[in-house]
Amino acid sequence: MRERINEPMSDYYKNSIELPLLLDDYDHIFDEEIYVQKAYALMLVKIGVITDQEGKTILAGLEHVKQNLKREDLDIDNEDLYFNVQQSLVREIGIEVGGKLHMGRSRNDIGSSLNRMIVRKTTLSIMEKLLDLQKEIVVKAKEEKDIIITGYTHTHTTCTAYLHGPLLHCNSQRTKQRF
């Protein structure tokens, strides 16, 4: 797209808007970006678009990029994380093979895959924290098993309960297994 725009990005725009976005992407989705690229390379091999050897070369190149592309190596002139990874891959394995990784897909395809991966990763992280909270509730319920709690409804006392009541809400293991 940049080829259609005759004016270069201003330094202000690059440094104030694009660079922070690029660094944030590196910090939060770099591993997922590499994973998506590897999965796509495997798919290209499986359907016969690239050879097994080309697939192995791309996978090795992506692993090299994963290990060696550092935050300080990112180039804002490459626009975003995808193109920084692509440029690093091409430098490592050459355009003849590295360029084949881009066949038949758009950055929107990659973006939607990354978004799903990030939502899943975030959901699992939240669920882990909820499980930790549930474990603490169980520990506290065991420690305070003889304490009676007065219940209230509309500012009036109601039936009494033990601290075991919150334990009823500690059954999200089934939900976690679905993810």
N, C-alpha and C positions, 0 to 999 in steps of 0.2 A: 504494500500500500504506500509506503514511503516514496516509492519511485514516482508516483503520480503527483506528489506534492513537491513543488519546485523550491520552496523555501526550507532551509534546515530548521530543526527545532531550536528555539532560543535556549540559551544557557539557563535562563531562569526556569523555563518550563522543564528542561531536562533535570536540573538539580533540585527543584522544589516539588515537582509532581512525579515525574517518571522514575527518578532514582529511588525515592522512598518506596514507591510501589514495587520496584524490582527487588530491592533489598528485603522487603516484607515477604514477597513471594519466595525468595531464596530461603528465608528463615522458616517459613511455614509449609511450603509445598514442594521443596526441592526433591525430597525422597519420593514423593508421589509422582512428580514429573518424570523422574527416571523410571519408576515402575511402569507408568503408562507407556513410555517409549519402548521399554523391553517387551511388554505384553503385545504391543503392536508389531514389533519385529517378529515375535514368535508366530503371530497370526499370518504375517506375510509369508513366512516359511511354510506354514501349514497349508496355505491355499496355493502354494507354488509360484508366487509372484517373485520371490527371491530364493536363491539357492540356500541349502543348509550352510555352506561355507560363508556366504554373505551374512546370513543370520548370526552365525557364531562371531563373525568379525564385528557386526553391529553391537551385539551383546557385550563383547569384550570392550569395545570402544565406550559404550555407555557406562560400564563398570569403571573404566578409567576416568571418565568425566565425573562420575559420582565421587570417586576418591580424590580427585585432583582439582576440580573446579571450586575455588574458594570465593567467599564473599567479595574479597578485594579484586578478584579477577573479572567480575562482572563488568560488562561494557554497556553503558546506557545507549550507545549508538546502535546496539543490536535490538533495541526497543524493549524486549521483555525476557522473562526467564526461558521461555521456549526457544527463542532464537539464540540466546546465550548457550544453551545446551546444544542446540543444533550446530552452531559455529565451533564449539569445542569438540564435538564429535567429528565433524568434517576435518578439523585440524589434525585429529588423532588418527583417523582411518582413511581420509581422503574423500573427495566428492563423489567418485565413481560408486562407492558402496554407501557411504554416509548419506548421500543425497537420496537414496532409494527409500529411506525411512519415512519420507514425507509423502509418498505416493498414496493417492486415494483417500485422503482425509483432510479435514480442515482443522484450524485451531479451535473452532467451536466444538468439534468432536472431542478434542483433547480437554477443552474447558469443562464440558459437561461430565466427562469421566473424572476429572480432578475434583469437581464440585461434589459428586457423589462420594468419592473417597474421603473428602474432608468432612462431610456430614456424618459419614459412618464412623470415622475416627473420633470426631467430637462426641457423638452419641455414646460410643463405647467408653470414652473417658468419663463422661458424666455418670454413666451406669456404674463404673468402677468406684467413683466417689460415693454414689448412693449405697453400694454394697458395703463400703467402709462404714458409712453412717449406720447402716442396719446392724453391722457387727457390734458397733458401740452401743446401740440400743439394747441388743441382746445381753451384752455384758452388764449394762446398767440395770436391766430388768432382773438379772440373776442376783446382783448385789443388793437390790432393794425389793426382793420378792415378798417381803412381809409388810411393806408399806401400803396402806390403803389410801386411795385417792377419792375424794368426793367429786362426783360429777355435777355439772350445772347445766340447766337448760333454761334459757330466758331468765337468767339471774336467780333461779330457784334451784335448790339442791335436788338432786335426783339420786338414782342408785349409786352405790359406791362401787369402785372397781380397783383392781390391782394394777400395778404398772405393766402387767402383761398385755394390756390392750394394744399398745403400739406394736407389739410383736405381730399382730395380725397383718400389718402392712409390710412385713419383711419377707415377702415371697416373690421377689422380682427375678430370681434365678432363672425361672422359666422364660421370662422376657429376654434376659441376656442371651440365652441359648439361641434365640431366634436370630440374633445378629451374628 
